Amino acid sequence: MNILIDLFITFLKIGTFTVGGGPSMIPLIERDAVYNKKWISKEEFVDMIA
């Protein structure tokens, strides 16, 4: 259950502070998901975006 709360809070922060739609969210999602939380690898993130 903690992972769901963590996901919710992370994407709530990203959605709240992002202006400009989806493309402007990509660096923020990358920073949190790949580098800070280490939920996925850099390669997995690039595959997801491509």
Sequence and secondary structure as in RCSB ss.txt:
>XXXX:A:sequence
MNILIDLFITFLKIGTFTVGGGPSMIPLIERDAVYNKKWISKEEFVDMIA
>XXXX:A:secstr
 HHHHHHHHHHHHHHHH  S HHHHHHHHHIIIIIIS SS HHHHHHHH 
